[in-house]
C-alpha cells in the first residue's frame, strides 16, 4: 500500500512560487476570470476550417428540438425516417411524433425494469448490476435499438397527431415521479421473490404496477392514437389525405425500411477490435432488437457512413458532444479550444484512455446529412442536431474530420453499405458487456 503524503505549508509555497514564475500568469488569470476557459482558449480561425460548404449533402428540412430532455437517441432515429418520407413524398418539413415514441418507451422500459429487478432479486442492493438498474431506473437516455424496437412494435405517427407536451419538453418532473415509483416497486418485487412468492403473484404485482405506469404516462403525455388521418400539403402545394391509418400501417406502408437490416458499428478502442458485443442491461423491449455493437477500426465505420450518405440516406451517429463544441455557433472541432496552451497543462489522452477512465462518454446522438471531400478524403461533416433552430446554423452543426475521428463512437449503417469484414464481425458470437461498460 502506498504511503499518503500530507500537503504541507512548504509545498503550498512552492506551488505559489511556480504559479507566479510564469510572466503572463496575471494576464491569463484576468482573461479566464472575465471570460471563462472556453472563450479565452477558443481558436478564432476555427470558423475558417468549419466553412459551411459541402461537396455532398442530403436535402433536409427544419430541425427538431428535444428541449430539456434526454431524447436525442429517439429524435435522431426519427429524423432518419422522416428524411425518407420527405424525399419520397415531397414534404421537406415533415416531422414524426417524438411524444408517441416516448410514451411507449416509458411503458416498455418500465416492463423491462420489473423483469430485471425480479431476475436480480437474489443479489444484494449494493451489487453493481442492481445498483445500475436502480440508479438509472426510467432514465430518458437511450440507444438506437431502443428506438428501433418501439418503432417496429408500435409504428409511428406524424408530429401533429401526438405533439409534445410540457412533460416531454422538460422531462425532469415526470422523470422524478417515474424513478421514485420504480424504486419503490423494486423493493416490493425483491421482497416478494425473497419470500418465495409464486409466479402468479409476481405477475399480478407487475400488472398492478404497470397500471400505475400507464396512468402516469397517459396523464403526462396523452394517450397514443389507435387510428389517425394523414393530411398534408406537399412542397408542390398538392393536398394529400388518407383516413383511418393505424400507426403500424402508416409505418409499413409509407416507410420502406427494415430496421433489422441496420447495424450499430462502433469504434471503441478500449474494446477488442473485430468483435461484436451485446449490452442486455440496456435492452428496453422484451423480445425487441438487442443492444448490439460491432467494434471495428474507424476507417471501416467511416466507409460505411460515406456509402450510406452517397446513397441518399442520412446516418444516426453516437458521439461525445460535450467535447470541443461551441453549442451556439454549431462548431465541432478537435482543436477548437486550446486549453493546453492557455493553461500550460497537458490534458492529452487518446480515445482508448478516455473511454477507460470515463473521460469519454457516448453523450449524444445526432444525424449526419452531408460531408465535404478533398482529394477523396473527407474534411468536414454536416450534422442535423435536435436542439432547435437557435443553435448552430438554423439547427445544423458542422464538424471537422479530426473531431469525427476522436469523438464519434457509433454509427447506424445498413448492412448493404458495409464491407465483408464488418458483416463477418456482425455475424460472430457476441461478447456480453456489463451494465456499466463505457458504451452504455
Order of alpha helices (4+ residues) and beta strands (2+ residues): alpha-alpha-alpha-alpha-beta-alpha-alpha-alpha-alpha-alpha-alpha-alpha-beta-beta-alpha-beta-beta-beta-alpha-beta-beta-beta-alpha-alpha-beta-beta-beta-alpha-beta-alpha-beta
